[in-house]
Amino acid sequence: MVFNIFRSWVSRRREREAERDTDGLTLEEAIPDAKLLIAFASAYTRKTEQALIADLVHATGKVIDLAAQKVPVTADVEAEFWQKYQNLSEELLPVTAASIRASSSGWTWGPSITSHAVAAVVLLIVFGVVLATWATGSTIRADVKLASKDLQDKMKSYTDARSRAALLRSQLDGYEEELNPSSAALKVVQVALPATRVAELRKNVSDRSEELRKLTSDLGPIQSEMRNINLRRDPLIDLLGGWYETVTPESWRIKSKDKVQLAIDEHEKQLAAGTAPQSGTRRWAALNPQLDEVLRRNKVQDAKDSYALDLLHRVDLILEVLQRYLLPLLLGLLGSLTFILRTQIAQVKDQTFHRPYWSLSIARLGLGLIAGLMGGLVITTDDTVLKTLPPLALPFVLGYAIEVLFAFMDKLVKAFVGDEKAAQAA
């Protein structure tokens, strides 16, 4: 139904355009065009010979007088009119009656300046929205990645310190077991340790205990820095998540976000109950409150990190599509519209404007899309102006001056296949 309506509308439009294109082909319809040419030649041109204007005025007057008297126009009068009309028309080229009429009404709705101007404004607004979306997402993403890197560095330092503390605690347990063997061990081994070995073990215990105390005291500041980074990163992740939910449909929702809330709820329940995850048989964990606190928060942090990684991965994909494909396409299309508008405005100023067919505009816009997409790929290695342009400026330049891309491609083809004419001559 909709297709039939659209096809009938296109058919009627073509009929109206065909009727408009035949204006001036008959004698009756050529009279207004002759008057329009006479007025334009008299008012806007200085080099037009006065004899041409006078001849067409006299020839037009004869036709009008005969028409007023309702007398058929003779062949001699009509031949004289067409001859004088042709002489003045050739003198005024490229200005014609059709171009004068189109230039005078160039701001009416249709496939003319107005439609392209409105399209350019709408496209500029769309481009501004897309660019603002891309810039906002890129800025937030950069801040999140910077905070995540800082957190990762601190987490690595903390993990190394905790691993070192675990090793020291294990060594201390071994030394204490050797100094103070259990009752079961005494039944098997009855030999007393030498005094030198006992002194060595006690010295090792003292050294390891001091080193463990320093590591334990260092864990507190690292935890504080990690907490501060998380306080800075969590709002940024929420802001980036809001940006992602705004630019994507509901079906693209990140499921790992639910795990964060579940981990937080479980942690709050453990705090309310006054319990914490047990550390198994590791006695050293109970002796270090800092390590115990981290063990309670590990699950929440892991859930947040998993959600942040999923979010950053998806945001990177969206920003990549916006930067490499959508923005260049819009810039290429905007460059083509700019070229069309600039050309039409110059034609209106010179009274040479003709209403273009939609096919010509669509062809130029299609080429602009192709040039915009190729703008990110065509990077000249020569020391030219294009090399110094920002990446987002190149698609617009190529969309406006498509001939630059064509010249580059022709030059590339000739570099491989050579000159076709020279090859045929040989």
N, C-alpha and C positions, 0 to 999 in steps of 0.2 A: 504493500500500500504506500509506504513512505517512498520507496524507490520509484514507483510510478508517478507520484506527485513531483518528485525531484526531476525525473526525466521530462515530464511535460513542461515544468518551469524552464529547464534548459532549452527545450525546443522553442518555446515562445520567446525566450531571450535572444536566441539566434535569429529568429525571424525579425525581431525588432532591430537587431544590429544590421541585418542584411538590408532592411528598408532604409536605415539611416545611412549606410554606406553608399546607397544609390542616389543620394541627394545631389542635385545639380546635373544629372544626366539628361534631363528633359529641358526644353526651352523655358517652360513656365517655372521650373524649379531653379534654373540657372540665373534668372533675373535677380533674386535676392543675393545670390553669391556675387554677381557682378557689382551690385551696389556696395556690398561689403568690401570687395577689393578696391573699388574706387575710393571709398571712405578711408580705408587703411593707407592707400597710396598717397592720398592727399594730406593725411594728418601725420603719418609716422615716417615717411621716406622723403629724402631730399634729392636722390639721384634719379628718381623715376622721370622719364621724359613726359613733359606736359602733353605732348601730342598723343601718346598712348592713352592717357586718361581722357583727353577730349574725344578721341575716336570712340572709346568704349561708351562714354556718356551719350554721344550722338546715336550710336547703334542701339543702346539700351532704350533711349527715348523713342526711337522709331518703333520698336517692338511694343513698348508700353502704349503708345498712341494707337496702334492698330488694335491692340487688345481692348483698349477703352472704347473704341468705335465698334467693337465686336466684328472686326473684319479679319479674315484669315491672314496669317503672316505669310508673305510671299517668300519664295526660295531665295531671292536676292537679298532680302532684308535679313533672313535667318543666317545666310552664309556670311554676310557682313558682320553680324553680331558675333558669331562663333570665331571669326578671324580676329576681331578686335579683342574678344575675351581671351583668346589664346595668347595674343601678343602681350597683354598686361599680366597674365598669369605667369608666363615665362620670365617676365621682368622681375616679378616679386618672389620667385622661388628662392629659398625653400618654403616661404610663407604661402599658404593656400587659404581658400575660403573655409575649408574644413578645419584647418589648424587655428585660424582666427576665431572661429566659433567655439572650438573646443577650449582654446586658451581663455576665452572670455567666461566660459562656464566651467572652468577646470575644478572648481570647488564644490560641484554637485556630487551626490552620492553615485557611486558606480566604479567601474574599473579604471579609476583615474587617481589623481593626487590624494583625494580625501581618503579613499579606501587604504592606500598605502601608508598615509600619514597615521591613520587610526591604528593600523596593524603595527606600525613602528612604535607607537606609544604603548600599546598593549604589550608588545614583545619586550620593550624596555622595562616595563613594570615587572613582567615575569622574570626577566633576566636579573633585575634588582633583587627580587624575592629569592631566587635560586642562589645568587651570589651571597646574599646575607645569610641564608641558611647554611651554605657551605663554609663561610667565614666563621660563623658562630660555632658550628660543630668542630671545625679545625682548631679553634682557639681552646675550647673546653677539652678536646681530646689531647692537645699538647700539654695542658696543665695536669690532666689525669695521668698521662704517661710519665711526666716529670715526677709527680708525687709517688707513683708506683715504683719508679726506679729508686728514689730515695728510700722508700720502704723496703724494697728488695735488698738494698745495700745494708741497711740496718738489720734486717732479718738474717742476712748472711753472717754479719758480725755476731749477732746474738746466738745463732745456731753453732758457730764455731766455738764461742765461749762456753755454751752449755755442753757441747761435746767434750771440750777440754775438762770442764768441771766433772762430768760423768767419769772420765778416765781417771782423774785424780781421786775421786771418791772410791772407785774400784780399787785403785792401788792402796789407798788408806785401809780399806777393808781387808786387803791381803796382808798388809803389814800388821794390823791389829790382830788378825787371826794367827799370824806367826808369833807375835809377842805373847798373846794370851790365848793359847789353844783351848778348844772346847774339851769337855770331859771325855767325849768319845775319842778324840784325838790323843788324849793323854794315856788312854789305855793301850794304844798301839805304839805310840812314840814316847819313850821314857827318857830319852837323852836330852839333857839341858843344853840350851843354846850357849855358845861361847860369849864371853863378855864383849868381845869386839863386834860380834854379829848383833848383839842386843843394842850396843851403842849406835851401830850403823842403822838399825831399824828405827830406833827412836829419832835419830837425826832425819831420816827420810820422812817419818811421820810428821815431824815438826815442819820440815820444808814443804811437804805436800799440803799440810793444813794451812800454812801461811799463804801458799799460792792459791788454794781453794777459797780462802777468805777474800783475797783480792779479786778473784774472778766473780765471786758472789756479790761483792760490793760494786763491781762494774756492771753487773746485769741490771741494776736499778736504773741508772741513767739511760742505758740503751732502751729499756722498756719505756721510759718516759719520752724519749725521742720518737719511738715507734708510735706511742699513743698520740703525740702531737701531730705526726704525719697522718695518722688515720683520721684525726679530727679535721685536718685540712683536706684530705682526699675524699672522705665520705660525702660531704656536700657536693663536691665536683662530680662524683659518680652519680649522685641523684640528679644533678643538673643535666649531665650527659644522657642519663636514662630518660629524663623528660624530653630532651631534644629528639632522641631516637623514637620514642613513642609518638611524638608529634609528626614526624616525617614518614612514618611507616604505618601500614594498616594494622588492625588489631590482630590479625592472624600471624604476624611476625613477632609476637610477644616472646620475651626471653623467659624460659621456664626456670632457669637457675636462680632467678630473683626470689622465687618462693622459698627456696632452701635457706636463704639468708634469714628470713623472718622466722622460719622453723628453728634454726640454730639459736637465734636470739631468744626466742620463747623458752627453749630448753635450758639455756644458760640462766635465764632469770628464775626459772623454777628451781634450779640447783642452788642459786644464791638464797632464794627465799626459804628453802628447806635446810640451809646451813650445811650442805654436803658438797663435796667436790669429787671429781673422778679420782679413783684410787690410782696410785702409781705402781701397783703390783708389789714385787719384792724388792724394789729399789728403795732402800732406806734413806739414801742420800736425798731423794726428792722431798721427803717429809722434813728434812732438815733445812731446806731452802724455800722459804715462802715465795720468793720471786719466781722460781721455777714452777711452783705449785699454781701460782696465778696464771702463768702463761699456759699451762696445761688446761686450765679451765676455759681459756679464751681461744684456744687453737681452733676449735670446731667452728666458732663464729667467724674467725678470721679467714679460715680456709673457704668457707661459704662465700664470704665477700670477695675474696680473690678470684674464685671461680666465676662469679657473676661479672666481676670487672673484666676478666679476660674475654668472656663471651661478648660482653657489650663492646669492648674495644675492637674485637674482630669484626663485628657487624658494622660498627661505625666506620671502620677503615674501608670496608667494601662500599658502603654508601658514598663516602667522600671520594673514593677512587672513581666511581661512576660519574659523580657530579663534575669532578675536575677534568677527567679525561674525555668524557663523551658529551654530557648534557650542556655544560658551559660552552665548549667550542662550537656545538651545533647552534646554540642560541646566538653566539657572537657572529658566526658565519651568516646566519639568517638576518641578523640585524645589520651586518655590513652590506648585504645585498639590498635590503630595503633602503638603506641610506643612499646607495648608488642610484637606485630607481628614483627616489625622491629628488636627489640633487639633479639628475638628468631632466626630470619633468619640470622642475622649477625653472631651470635654465631655458627649456623649450617654451614655457609659458611667458617668460620674460621676453624672448625673441619672437613670440607669436608663431612658433613653429610646432606647437604641441598637438599631438594626435592622441586620441584615447587608445591606449594599447590593448591588444587582445589579452585575455587572461592567460592564454597559453604562453605568451612571451614573458609575462611576469612570473608565472609558475616555473618556467624554465630557468629564469635567472635565480629565483629563490631556491630551486632544487640544486643548482650549481653552487649556491652559497652554502647550503647544508653540507655538500660534499667538501667544499673548500675549507669550511670550519672544522670538519672532522679530520681532514688531512693536515690542518694547521699544527696540531701537536706532533705530527710525524715528520713533516717537511721542515727540516732545520738546515739551513745553508751553512756550508763550511767556509764560504768566502767572507772576506772582510767587508760586509755590506751593512746597510741599515737594518735589514731583517734580523741580523745576528744580535743586535743590541736591544731589540724589542723584548718586553716582558712576555712570558709564555701565553698569557691570556689576551695579549694584544695581537698576536699573529693570526689567530682565526678571524678576527674582525677585519684585519687588513686584507687577508686573502678573500674573505667574503665580499668586501667592497671592490677589490681589484682582482677579480678572478683570473684575469689575463696573466697576472704574475705567476699563478700556479700553472696555467696552461703553458706559458713560456718555459718554465722550469721543466715540465714534463716533456715538452717537445725537444728541449735541449738534451734531456736524458735519453730519449728515444734515438735521436740522431747520433749520440755518442756510441750507441751499440750497433745500430743498423746503418749508419751513414746517411748521406744525402741520396734520396731516392732518384732524383733527376740525374745526378752524376752517375749513379749506378746504371740507369737505363741508357745514358749516352755511351757509357763504356761497353 
